[in-house]
Amino acid sequence: MLNFTTLPPLSLYIHYPWCVRKCPYCDFNSHAITTQPPGINNSSDYDWDLRYVDALIADLEQELPHFWGRQIQTVFIGGGTPSLIQPRALDVLLSRIKALVKLSPFAEITLEANPGPVDQEKFAEFKALGINRLSMGIQSFDNELLKRIGRIHDAKQASAACEKALSAGFENINLDLMFALPGQSLQQALSDLHTALAFHPAHVSHYQLTLEPNTLFAAQPPVLPDEDSSYQMQLESQQCLAEAGYRHYEISAYAQPGKQSQHNLNYWQFGDYVGIGAGAHGKLSDAARQQIIRRSKLKQPLAYMQGSHRKLSTKTEKTSMIAGETKLARHDIGFEFMLNSTRLVDGFKTQLFQQHTGLAINIIEKELQQAVDMELIQWDLSQIKPTQRGLRYLNELQAIFL
């Protein structure tokens, strides 16, 4: 039995599953599309976007009883490439969400965007519809490196996208950059970073390319910089970002003062979130039943959309959009909290563990002491945080709590 005295903050994640082309390093639930999603014929882009919006709203309505009355603090539209969506369809989606849920008037509303020219033309419309944070998958400003990682935009388009976002009025912009790319040198990595910082983004996500299972790169691995070279890129990039006024607050996230990603912070602090869309995951704490439930949705977009119109049985209100539902065990709760919170450079207040898990901190006391003995964390009465060694060997630190 858990003991929630208060519930964590609540976020909403919306998954848009389509891309122009799937990148060889991507392990997200994304599906390449030419003009229309498979199985949806004789309809315009706007029509099939609206069909997907209808499914999203049916999904949200199904989730409503599980968080009724709670205020949503952040919204994140991820993918895939959500900037492919037609602005008219996005307007319908946001309007219907606001009619259904209690959305904070100060909510951070993020949309992931591709730097391609077609997507850029929509930036001003996205801003007018209420998107107040744009996250752009730049990855590199080097044409050759972009080709090596299978990106469909070039360096000129990447720079144009940054300029277009600024001219559209976005003040809260995140730029995604990767380092340790195939054949990349330290000078190239730093050049990418300097180019990005010239646009003064509010936030930079700077992360190392890794070969994830079930990707093309896993099956056909490119030659990547060795561990020492990659770590040198990371160290010098961190110094560059610090000198430019960006605070390192999460393993791969850097922000100007007050511009941390509130949505991602909620994840990393083991907050609650509703997940809607093909392949989306959600996690909700239930004070009445003193439990934490995870739900996942069908991954294939067409099956998900068809499921929004099909009931599992006459005795349940659940549609067949749900792929799975799990009640977290006590041990899993402790592990998942630490899996997320150890990514934070400043760690967490010890009282946050009880507030967001419903468990006393002593449930992981043995593992915490082991991590202290291995010099992977610092632990005092009020704060638990990873050491520099813990951040470098994060996988080893997290494995202690398995």
C-alpha positions as CSV (number, residue, x, y, z in Angstrom):
1,M,0.0,0.0,0.0
2,L,1.3,3.4,-0.9
3,N,0.7,6.6,1.1
4,F,0.1,9.6,-1.1
5,T,-0.5,12.8,1.0
6,T,-0.4,14.9,-2.2
7,L,-0.3,14.0,-5.9
8,P,2.5,14.9,-8.3
9,P,2.1,17.6,-11.0
10,L,0.3,16.4,-14.1
11,S,1.4,16.7,-17.8
12,L,-0.2,15.7,-21.1
13,Y,1.9,14.0,-23.8
14,I,0.4,13.8,-27.4
15,H,2.1,11.5,-29.9
16,Y,2.1,12.3,-33.7
17,P,3.6,9.2,-35.3
18,W,4.4,10.2,-38.8
19,C,7.7,11.5,-40.4
20,V,8.8,12.2,-44.0
21,R,11.4,9.5,-43.5
22,K,12.5,7.5,-40.5
23,C,16.1,8.4,-39.3
24,P,18.5,5.4,-39.0
25,Y,19.2,6.1,-35.4
26,C,15.6,6.7,-34.3
27,D,13.9,4.1,-31.9
28,F,10.8,6.2,-31.3
29,N,7.4,5.1,-32.6
30,S,7.6,6.9,-35.9
31,H,6.4,5.8,-39.4
32,A,7.6,7.1,-42.7
33,I,4.9,8.7,-44.8
34,T,4.7,10.0,-48.4
35,T,1.4,11.7,-48.8
36,Q,-1.0,9.8,-46.6
37,P,-0.9,7.3,-43.7
38,P,-1.2,3.7,-44.8
39,G,-4.8,2.6,-45.1
40,I,-6.3,6.1,-45.4
41,N,-7.1,6.8,-49.1
42,N,-8.8,9.5,-51.1
43,S,-8.4,12.2,-48.4
44,S,-6.5,15.4,-48.1
45,D,-3.7,16.0,-45.6
46,Y,-6.2,18.0,-43.5
47,D,-8.8,15.2,-43.6
48,W,-6.5,12.5,-42.3
49,D,-5.0,14.9,-39.7
50,L,-8.6,15.5,-38.5
51,R,-9.2,11.7,-38.4
52,Y,-6.2,11.4,-36.2
53,V,-7.3,14.3,-34.0
54,D,-10.7,12.5,-33.6
55,A,-8.8,9.5,-32.3
56,L,-6.7,11.6,-30.0
57,I,-9.8,13.1,-28.4
58,A,-11.5,9.8,-28.0
59,D,-8.3,8.6,-26.3
60,L,-8.3,11.7,-24.0
61,E,-12.0,11.2,-23.1
62,Q,-11.2,7.6,-22.1
63,E,-8.4,8.9,-19.8
64,L,-10.5,11.7,-18.2
65,P,-12.0,9.6,-15.3
66,H,-8.5,8.8,-14.2
67,F,-7.4,12.4,-13.6
68,W,-10.7,14.3,-13.3
69,G,-10.4,17.6,-11.6
70,R,-6.6,17.8,-11.8
71,Q,-4.9,20.7,-13.6
72,I,-2.6,19.9,-16.5
73,Q,0.7,22.0,-16.1
74,T,2.4,21.2,-19.4
75,V,1.5,19.8,-22.9
76,F,4.1,18.3,-25.2
77,I,3.3,17.3,-28.8
78,G,6.1,14.9,-29.9
79,G,6.7,12.3,-32.6
80,G,7.4,11.5,-35.2
81,T,7.3,15.0,-36.7
82,P,4.4,16.9,-35.3
83,S,5.2,20.0,-37.4
84,L,3.8,18.0,-40.4
85,I,0.3,18.5,-39.0
86,Q,-2.0,21.0,-40.7
87,P,-2.5,24.1,-38.6
88,R,-6.3,23.9,-39.0
89,A,-6.2,20.4,-37.5
90,L,-3.9,21.5,-34.7
91,D,-6.4,24.3,-33.9
92,V,-9.2,21.7,-33.6
93,L,-7.0,19.5,-31.4
94,L,-6.0,22.3,-29.0
95,S,-9.5,23.7,-28.8
96,R,-11.1,20.4,-27.9
97,I,-8.4,19.7,-25.3
98,K,-9.1,23.0,-23.6
99,A,-12.8,22.2,-23.6
100,L,-12.2,18.9,-21.9
101,V,-9.4,19.4,-19.4
102,K,-8.4,21.9,-16.7
103,L,-5.3,23.5,-18.4
104,S,-3.1,25.9,-16.4
105,P,-3.3,29.4,-17.9
106,F,0.5,29.4,-17.7
107,A,1.0,26.0,-19.3
108,E,4.1,25.3,-21.3
109,I,2.9,24.0,-24.6
110,T,5.7,22.4,-26.8
111,L,5.6,21.2,-30.3
112,E,8.5,19.3,-31.9
113,A,9.4,20.6,-35.3
114,N,11.5,19.6,-38.3
115,P,13.8,22.3,-39.9
116,G,12.5,21.5,-43.4
117,P,11.1,24.4,-45.4
118,V,7.5,23.1,-45.5
119,D,7.4,23.0,-41.7
120,Q,9.0,26.4,-41.4
121,E,6.1,28.0,-43.2
122,K,3.7,26.9,-40.4
123,F,5.7,28.4,-37.5
124,A,3.8,31.7,-37.3
125,E,0.5,29.8,-37.4
126,F,1.6,27.4,-34.7
127,K,2.5,30.4,-32.5
128,A,-0.9,32.0,-33.1
129,L,-2.7,28.8,-32.1
130,G,-1.0,28.8,-28.6
131,I,2.2,26.8,-29.0
132,N,4.6,28.7,-26.8
133,R,7.7,26.5,-27.0
134,L,9.2,25.1,-30.2
135,S,11.7,22.2,-30.1
136,M,13.6,21.8,-33.3
137,G,15.5,18.6,-34.3
138,I,18.6,20.3,-35.9
139,Q,21.2,17.7,-34.8
140,S,23.9,19.3,-36.8
141,F,24.7,22.3,-39.0
142,D,27.2,20.3,-41.1
143,N,25.9,19.0,-44.5
144,E,28.1,16.0,-44.6
145,L,27.3,15.0,-41.0
146,L,23.6,15.4,-41.7
147,K,23.9,13.0,-44.6
148,R,25.7,10.5,-42.5
149,I,22.9,10.3,-40.0
150,G,20.1,10.3,-42.6
151,R,18.6,13.7,-41.9
152,I,16.5,15.1,-44.8
153,H,17.3,18.8,-44.2
154,D,20.6,20.6,-44.9
155,A,22.6,23.2,-43.0
156,K,21.1,26.1,-44.8
157,Q,17.6,24.9,-44.0
158,A,18.6,24.4,-40.4
159,S,19.7,28.0,-40.0
160,A,16.7,29.3,-41.9
161,A,14.4,27.4,-39.5
162,C,16.0,29.0,-36.5
163,E,15.6,32.5,-38.1
164,K,12.0,31.7,-39.1
165,A,11.1,30.6,-35.5
166,L,12.5,33.8,-34.1
167,S,10.7,35.9,-36.6
168,A,7.5,34.1,-35.8
169,G,7.8,35.4,-32.3
170,F,9.0,32.3,-30.4
171,E,11.0,33.2,-27.4
172,N,11.2,29.8,-25.9
173,I,13.1,27.6,-28.5
174,N,14.9,24.4,-27.9
175,L,17.5,23.2,-30.4
176,D,18.4,19.5,-30.4
177,L,22.1,18.8,-31.2
178,M,23.9,15.5,-31.3
179,F,27.6,14.9,-30.9
180,A,29.9,11.9,-31.5
181,L,28.4,11.5,-35.0
182,P,30.0,9.2,-37.6
183,G,33.4,10.6,-38.4
184,Q,32.9,13.8,-36.4
185,S,35.9,15.7,-35.0
186,L,36.0,17.8,-31.8
187,Q,36.3,20.9,-34.0
188,Q,33.1,19.9,-35.9
189,A,31.2,19.3,-32.7
190,L,32.2,22.7,-31.3
191,S,31.4,24.4,-34.6
192,D,27.8,23.0,-34.5
193,L,27.4,24.3,-31.0
194,H,28.8,27.8,-31.8
195,T,26.4,28.0,-34.8
196,A,23.4,27.0,-32.6
197,L,24.3,29.5,-29.8
198,A,24.5,32.3,-32.4
199,F,20.7,32.1,-32.5
200,H,20.5,32.5,-28.7
201,P,18.0,29.6,-28.1
202,A,16.5,29.4,-24.6
203,H,17.3,25.8,-24.3
204,V,19.8,23.3,-25.9
205,S,19.4,19.5,-25.8
206,H,23.0,18.2,-26.4
207,Y,23.3,14.5,-26.5
208,Q,25.6,11.8,-27.7
209,L,24.5,9.6,-30.6
210,T,23.9,6.1,-29.4
211,L,23.1,2.9,-31.3
212,E,19.7,1.9,-30.1
213,P,18.3,-1.6,-30.6
214,N,15.8,-2.2,-33.5
215,T,17.2,0.7,-35.6
216,L,19.0,0.7,-38.9
217,F,22.2,1.9,-37.2
218,A,22.1,-1.0,-34.8
219,A,21.9,-3.5,-37.7
220,Q,24.4,-1.6,-39.8
221,P,26.6,0.3,-37.3
222,P,28.5,3.3,-38.6
223,V,32.0,4.1,-37.3
224,L,31.7,6.4,-34.3
225,P,34.3,8.4,-32.4
226,D,35.9,6.3,-29.6
227,E,34.9,6.7,-25.9
228,D,37.7,9.1,-25.1
229,S,37.1,11.4,-28.1
230,S,33.3,11.4,-27.3
231,Y,33.9,12.3,-23.7
232,Q,36.3,15.2,-24.7
233,M,33.5,16.5,-27.0
234,Q,31.1,16.4,-24.1
235,L,33.5,18.2,-21.7
236,E,34.4,21.0,-24.1
237,S,30.8,21.4,-25.2
238,Q,29.7,21.7,-21.5
239,Q,32.4,24.4,-21.0
240,C,31.2,26.3,-24.1
241,L,27.6,26.2,-23.0
242,A,28.5,27.3,-19.5
243,E,30.5,30.3,-20.8
244,A,27.5,31.2,-22.9
245,G,25.2,31.3,-19.8
246,Y,23.5,28.0,-20.2
247,R,23.1,26.0,-17.0
248,H,23.6,22.3,-17.2
249,Y,20.5,20.9,-15.3
250,E,20.0,17.4,-16.7
251,I,22.4,14.9,-18.2
252,S,21.8,16.3,-21.8
253,A,19.9,19.5,-21.2
254,Y,21.1,23.1,-20.9
255,A,19.0,26.2,-20.4
256,Q,19.2,29.9,-19.9
257,P,18.0,31.0,-16.5
258,G,14.3,30.1,-15.9
259,K,14.0,28.3,-19.3
260,Q,14.3,24.6,-18.2
261,S,11.8,22.3,-19.9
262,Q,9.0,22.1,-17.4
263,H,7.5,19.1,-19.2
264,N,10.7,17.1,-19.1
265,L,11.4,18.2,-15.5
266,N,8.1,16.6,-14.6
267,Y,9.2,13.3,-16.2
268,W,12.6,13.4,-14.4
269,Q,11.0,14.2,-11.1
270,F,8.6,11.2,-11.5
271,G,5.6,13.4,-12.0
272,D,2.3,12.2,-13.5
273,Y,1.5,12.4,-17.2
274,V,-1.4,11.4,-19.5
275,G,-0.2,9.8,-22.8
276,I,-2.4,9.9,-25.8
277,G,-1.6,8.9,-29.4
278,A,-0.3,5.9,-31.2
279,G,2.3,4.2,-29.0
280,A,2.0,6.8,-26.2
281,H,2.7,5.9,-22.6
282,G,1.2,7.4,-19.5
283,K,1.7,7.2,-15.7
284,L,-0.9,8.3,-13.2
285,S,-1.0,8.2,-9.4
286,D,-4.3,7.2,-7.8
287,A,-4.8,8.6,-4.3
288,A,-8.1,6.8,-3.7
289,R,-6.6,3.4,-4.5
290,Q,-3.1,4.3,-3.4
291,Q,-1.5,3.0,-6.5
292,I,0.4,4.0,-9.6
293,I,-0.9,2.8,-13.0
294,R,1.0,2.8,-16.4
295,R,-1.0,2.6,-19.6
296,S,0.3,2.2,-23.2
297,K,-1.5,2.7,-26.5
298,L,-1.4,0.7,-29.7
299,K,1.7,1.5,-31.7
300,Q,0.5,1.2,-35.3
301,P,-1.3,4.4,-36.2
302,L,-4.0,2.8,-38.3
303,A,-4.9,0.2,-35.6
304,Y,-4.9,3.0,-33.1
305,M,-7.3,5.1,-35.1
306,Q,-9.6,2.2,-35.9
307,G,-9.5,1.3,-32.2
308,S,-11.0,4.6,-31.2
309,H,-14.3,3.5,-32.8
310,R,-14.3,-0.1,-31.4
311,K,-15.3,-1.2,-27.9
312,L,-13.5,-4.1,-26.2
313,S,-16.8,-5.3,-24.8
314,T,-20.3,-4.1,-23.9
315,K,-19.2,-4.2,-20.2
316,T,-16.4,-1.7,-20.4
317,E,-15.9,1.9,-21.5
318,K,-12.3,1.2,-22.6
319,T,-11.7,1.2,-26.3
320,S,-9.2,-1.1,-28.0
321,M,-6.7,1.7,-28.3
322,I,-5.1,0.5,-25.1
323,A,-2.2,-1.9,-25.6
324,G,-1.4,-2.5,-21.9
325,E,-2.1,-1.5,-18.4
326,T,0.2,-2.2,-15.4
327,K,0.1,-1.5,-11.7
328,L,3.6,-0.6,-10.5
329,A,5.0,-2.8,-7.7
330,R,6.8,-1.1,-4.8
331,H,10.2,-2.1,-6.0
332,D,9.5,-0.9,-9.5
333,I,8.3,2.5,-8.2
334,G,11.6,3.1,-6.3
335,F,13.7,2.0,-9.4
336,E,11.7,4.2,-11.8
337,F,11.9,7.2,-9.6
338,M,15.7,6.8,-9.4
339,L,16.0,6.0,-13.1
340,N,14.6,9.4,-13.8
341,S,15.8,11.6,-11.0
342,T,19.5,10.6,-11.2
343,R,19.5,12.3,-14.6
344,L,19.2,15.7,-12.8
345,V,22.5,17.4,-12.1
346,D,21.2,18.8,-8.8
347,G,19.3,15.6,-7.9
348,F,16.2,16.0,-5.8
349,K,15.0,16.9,-2.3
350,T,14.6,13.8,-0.2
351,Q,11.0,14.7,0.6
352,L,10.2,14.6,-3.1
353,F,10.6,10.8,-3.1
354,Q,7.8,10.3,-0.6
355,Q,5.6,12.9,-2.3
356,H,5.9,11.4,-5.8
357,T,6.0,7.7,-4.9
358,G,3.9,7.4,-1.8
359,L,6.8,5.5,-0.2
360,A,9.3,6.2,2.5
361,I,12.9,6.9,1.4
362,N,14.2,4.0,3.5
363,I,12.8,1.5,0.9
364,I,15.9,2.3,-1.2
365,E,18.3,3.1,1.7
366,K,20.5,0.0,1.1
367,E,20.9,1.0,-2.6
368,L,21.6,4.6,-1.8
369,Q,24.4,3.7,0.6
370,Q,25.9,1.4,-2.0
371,A,25.9,4.4,-4.5
372,V,27.5,6.6,-1.8
373,D,30.2,4.0,-1.2
374,M,30.9,3.9,-4.9
375,E,31.1,7.7,-5.0
376,L,28.3,7.9,-7.5
377,I,25.9,10.0,-5.4
378,Q,26.0,12.5,-2.5
379,W,23.4,12.0,0.1
380,D,22.5,14.2,3.1
381,L,19.4,14.8,5.1
382,S,17.8,17.1,2.5
383,Q,19.3,16.4,-0.9
384,I,20.3,13.4,-3.0
385,K,22.4,14.2,-6.2
386,P,24.7,12.4,-8.5
387,T,28.4,13.2,-8.4
388,Q,30.4,14.0,-11.5
389,R,31.4,10.4,-11.5
390,G,27.8,9.4,-11.2
391,L,26.8,11.5,-14.2
392,R,29.6,10.1,-16.3
393,Y,28.7,6.5,-15.3
394,L,24.9,7.0,-15.1
395,N,24.0,3.5,-16.4
396,E,26.1,1.9,-13.5
397,L,24.4,4.3,-11.0
398,Q,20.9,3.5,-12.2
399,A,21.6,-0.3,-12.3
400,I,22.1,-0.2,-8.5
401,F,18.4,0.4,-8.0
402,L,17.2,-2.4,-10.3
